[in-house]
Amino acid sequence: MRRFLILLKNEGRLSLRDMNMPIFALGMPLVILVVLGMLYGRAEAEPGAPYTFLEQSFGAVCAVSMCAGGLMGLPMVVSDYRERKILKRFRVTPMSPALLLAVEEAMYMLYCAASLALCAVAAVCFWGVRLPGHPAAFLGAWLLTMVSTLSIGMLVGGVAKDSRQAGVIASVLYFPMLVFSGTTVPLEVMPEAMRAFVRLLPLTQGIELMKRTFLGLQADALLPVTVMLAVTAVCTGLSIRFFRWE
């Protein structure tokens, strides 16, 4: 545990110096929330709906930091260490792939938690956003969505040959999920054919589950929970099994 905390502290310092994650994992979700707040304010999501557009969109806004950290930040950091031969030096120490990836995942989990807290405070203070659903159900959906998204980044970072390859794979994953999973474009405005396709994305399952638990709507949690648990287990196992030190 002491080794884990030391590594986490050092990785956190390096990440804050770089400023990419503070901007994209903390700043970007807050900016999106502010823009949505300026556009929709306290307006209902649809005529007669017992919740506002912002309340309906809160889970999707939270997912922006998961995309930034899990699909871009984590794989790029690990692959950059590989390219700069840092992982090669780690290999002759007691460091294991599981420990290294756990440290990186924990750091991006902290970014996601900080983003959630910032967005929640801003949403409540400026637009009176309420949580009609059960807090524990929403936090459980948020946690599962975050872990499954980060596990995809662990797999990319664990097996990519260098930062260039990781960047290409991360971009192929990041931009479609950011645009089509309901994070930036609400599923409600998509054509039915597109909606059927984007529901195949694990992040879409997470956003839908977060939305329903946040609003207190009836939700069939079996499919999204099963999909996200399967993605987490498979990606985590493969990232450790096929981890490349160099």
C-alpha positions as CSV (number, residue, x, y, z in Angstrom):
1,M,0.0,0.0,0.0
2,R,2.8,2.4,0.8
3,R,4.4,1.8,-2.6
4,F,1.0,2.4,-4.3
5,L,0.5,5.7,-2.5
6,I,4.0,7.0,-3.3
7,L,3.5,6.2,-7.0
8,L,0.0,7.7,-6.9
9,K,1.4,10.9,-5.4
10,N,4.2,11.2,-7.9
11,E,1.9,10.5,-10.9
12,G,-0.5,13.1,-9.6
13,R,2.2,15.7,-9.5
14,L,3.3,14.9,-13.0
15,S,-0.2,15.0,-14.3
16,L,-0.9,18.4,-12.7
17,R,2.3,19.8,-14.2
18,D,1.2,18.7,-17.6
19,M,-2.2,20.4,-17.3
20,N,-3.9,18.3,-20.0
21,M,-6.1,16.4,-17.5
22,P,-7.0,19.5,-15.4
23,I,-8.2,21.1,-18.6
24,F,-10.0,18.2,-20.3
25,A,-11.1,16.1,-17.3
26,L,-12.0,19.0,-14.9
27,G,-12.5,22.1,-17.1
28,M,-14.3,20.7,-20.1
29,P,-17.2,19.0,-18.3
30,L,-17.7,22.2,-16.3
31,V,-17.7,24.3,-19.5
32,I,-20.2,22.0,-21.1
33,L,-22.4,22.3,-18.0
34,V,-22.2,26.1,-18.0
35,V,-23.1,26.2,-21.7
36,L,-26.1,23.9,-21.2
37,G,-27.1,26.0,-18.2
38,M,-27.0,29.2,-20.2
39,L,-29.0,27.6,-23.1
40,Y,-31.6,25.7,-21.1
41,G,-31.5,27.1,-17.5
42,R,-34.3,25.5,-15.5
43,A,-36.4,24.6,-18.5
44,E,-38.2,21.2,-18.5
45,A,-36.6,18.4,-20.5
46,E,-39.9,18.2,-22.4
47,P,-43.3,19.7,-21.9
48,G,-44.8,18.3,-18.7
49,A,-41.7,16.5,-17.6
50,P,-41.0,16.5,-13.8
51,Y,-37.3,17.2,-14.4
52,T,-35.2,19.8,-16.2
53,F,-33.0,19.4,-19.2
54,L,-29.9,19.8,-17.0
55,E,-31.1,17.1,-14.6
56,Q,-31.6,14.8,-17.6
57,S,-28.1,15.6,-18.9
58,F,-26.2,15.5,-15.7
59,G,-25.0,11.9,-16.1
60,A,-23.8,12.6,-19.6
61,V,-21.8,15.7,-18.5
62,C,-20.1,13.5,-15.8
63,A,-19.1,11.0,-18.5
64,V,-17.0,13.7,-20.3
65,S,-14.2,13.4,-17.7
66,M,-14.4,9.6,-18.0
67,C,-13.8,9.8,-21.7
68,A,-11.0,12.3,-21.3
69,G,-9.2,10.3,-18.6
70,G,-10.0,6.8,-19.6
71,L,-9.8,7.0,-23.4
72,M,-7.1,9.6,-23.9
73,G,-5.2,10.4,-20.7
74,L,-4.4,6.9,-19.3
75,P,-3.4,5.1,-22.5
76,M,-1.2,8.1,-23.7
77,V,0.7,8.3,-20.3
78,V,1.4,4.5,-20.2
79,S,2.5,4.3,-23.8
80,D,4.6,7.4,-23.4
81,Y,6.4,5.7,-20.5
82,R,7.0,2.7,-22.7
83,E,8.4,4.8,-25.6
84,R,10.7,6.7,-23.3
85,K,12.0,3.4,-21.8
86,I,10.7,4.2,-18.3
87,L,8.7,1.0,-18.2
88,K,11.9,-0.9,-19.1
89,R,13.5,0.5,-16.0
90,F,10.4,-0.4,-13.9
91,R,10.7,-4.0,-15.1
92,V,13.8,-4.6,-13.0
93,T,12.0,-3.3,-9.8
94,P,9.3,-5.0,-7.8
95,M,6.8,-3.1,-9.9
96,S,4.1,-5.3,-11.6
97,P,1.8,-4.4,-14.5
98,A,-1.2,-4.7,-12.1
99,L,0.3,-2.2,-9.7
100,L,1.3,0.3,-12.4
101,L,-2.1,0.2,-14.1
102,A,-3.9,0.3,-10.7
103,V,-2.0,3.5,-9.9
104,E,-2.9,5.1,-13.2
105,E,-6.5,4.1,-12.9
106,A,-6.7,5.4,-9.4
107,M,-5.4,8.8,-10.5
108,Y,-8.0,9.1,-13.2
109,M,-10.7,8.0,-10.8
110,L,-9.7,11.0,-8.6
111,Y,-10.1,13.3,-11.6
112,C,-13.5,11.9,-12.3
113,A,-14.6,12.3,-8.7
114,A,-13.3,15.9,-8.6
115,S,-15.2,16.6,-11.9
116,L,-18.4,15.1,-10.4
117,A,-18.1,17.3,-7.3
118,L,-17.4,20.5,-9.3
119,C,-20.3,19.9,-11.7
120,A,-22.7,19.0,-8.9
121,V,-21.9,22.1,-6.9
122,A,-22.2,24.3,-10.0
123,A,-25.5,22.7,-11.1
124,V,-27.1,23.0,-7.6
125,C,-25.9,26.5,-6.9
126,F,-26.7,28.1,-10.2
127,W,-29.5,26.1,-11.7
128,G,-31.2,24.4,-8.8
129,V,-30.5,20.9,-10.1
130,R,-32.1,18.2,-7.9
131,L,-31.4,14.5,-7.5
132,P,-34.9,12.9,-7.8
133,G,-33.5,9.4,-7.7
134,H,-31.6,7.6,-5.0
135,P,-28.1,8.9,-4.5
136,A,-26.6,5.4,-3.9
137,A,-28.1,4.1,-7.1
138,F,-26.7,7.0,-9.1
139,L,-23.3,6.8,-7.5
140,G,-23.2,3.0,-8.2
141,A,-24.0,3.6,-11.9
142,W,-21.4,6.4,-12.0
143,L,-18.8,4.2,-10.5
144,L,-19.4,1.3,-12.8
145,T,-19.4,3.5,-15.9
146,M,-16.2,5.1,-14.8
147,V,-14.4,1.8,-14.0
148,S,-15.5,0.2,-17.3
149,T,-14.4,3.2,-19.3
150,L,-11.0,3.4,-17.6
151,S,-10.5,-0.3,-18.2
152,I,-10.7,0.3,-21.9
153,G,-7.9,2.8,-21.6
154,M,-5.9,0.4,-19.5
155,L,-6.1,-2.1,-22.3
156,V,-5.0,0.4,-25.0
157,G,-2.1,1.7,-22.8
158,G,-1.1,-1.8,-21.8
159,V,-0.6,-3.2,-25.3
160,A,0.1,-0.2,-27.6
161,K,3.6,-0.2,-29.0
162,D,4.3,3.5,-28.6
163,S,2.4,6.8,-28.0
164,R,1.7,7.2,-31.7
165,Q,-0.1,3.9,-31.9
166,A,-1.9,4.6,-28.6
167,G,-2.9,8.0,-29.9
168,V,-4.5,6.5,-33.1
169,I,-6.4,3.8,-31.1
170,A,-7.5,6.3,-28.4
171,S,-8.8,8.7,-31.0
172,V,-10.7,6.0,-32.8
173,L,-12.4,5.2,-29.4
174,Y,-12.6,8.6,-27.9
175,F,-14.3,10.7,-30.6
176,P,-17.1,8.3,-31.5
177,M,-17.9,7.6,-27.9
178,L,-17.8,11.3,-27.0
179,V,-20.1,12.3,-29.9
180,F,-22.4,9.3,-30.3
181,S,-22.8,7.8,-26.8
182,G,-25.0,10.5,-25.5
183,T,-22.2,12.5,-23.9
184,T,-22.5,15.5,-26.1
185,V,-25.5,14.7,-28.4
186,P,-28.5,13.5,-26.4
187,L,-29.8,10.1,-27.5
188,E,-33.3,11.6,-27.7
189,V,-32.5,13.7,-30.7
190,M,-30.8,10.9,-32.7
191,P,-32.7,8.9,-35.4
192,E,-34.0,5.5,-34.2
193,A,-31.5,3.6,-36.5
194,M,-28.5,5.5,-35.0
195,R,-29.9,5.0,-31.5
196,A,-29.9,1.2,-32.0
197,F,-26.2,1.4,-33.1
198,V,-24.9,3.6,-30.4
199,R,-26.5,1.5,-27.7
200,L,-23.9,-1.1,-28.5
201,L,-21.3,1.2,-27.0
202,P,-20.5,0.4,-23.3
203,L,-20.4,4.1,-22.5
204,T,-24.0,4.5,-23.8
205,Q,-25.2,1.8,-21.5
206,G,-23.5,3.7,-18.6
207,I,-24.9,7.1,-19.5
208,E,-28.4,5.7,-19.9
209,L,-28.1,4.0,-16.5
210,M,-26.8,7.1,-14.8
211,K,-29.6,9.2,-16.3
212,R,-32.3,6.8,-15.1
213,T,-30.9,6.4,-11.6
214,F,-30.4,10.2,-11.3
215,L,-34.0,10.9,-12.4
216,G,-35.5,8.1,-10.4
217,L,-36.9,6.4,-13.5
218,Q,-37.6,2.7,-13.7
219,A,-34.5,1.1,-15.3
220,D,-33.7,-2.4,-16.4
221,A,-30.2,-2.5,-14.9
222,L,-29.4,-6.1,-15.9
223,L,-28.1,-5.4,-19.5
224,P,-26.0,-2.3,-18.8
225,V,-24.5,-3.7,-15.6
226,T,-23.7,-7.0,-17.4
227,V,-22.1,-5.2,-20.3
228,M,-20.0,-2.9,-18.2
229,L,-18.9,-5.6,-15.8
230,A,-17.9,-7.8,-18.8
231,V,-16.0,-4.9,-20.4
232,T,-14.2,-4.2,-17.1
233,A,-13.2,-7.9,-16.5
234,V,-12.1,-8.6,-20.1
235,C,-10.2,-5.3,-20.6
236,T,-8.5,-5.5,-17.2
237,G,-7.5,-9.1,-17.6
238,L,-6.1,-8.6,-21.1
239,S,-4.2,-5.4,-20.2
240,I,-2.3,-7.3,-17.4
241,R,-1.9,-10.5,-19.4
242,F,-0.5,-8.8,-22.5
243,F,1.2,-5.8,-20.9
244,R,4.3,-4.7,-22.8
245,W,7.2,-3.3,-20.9
246,E,9.0,-2.2,-24.0
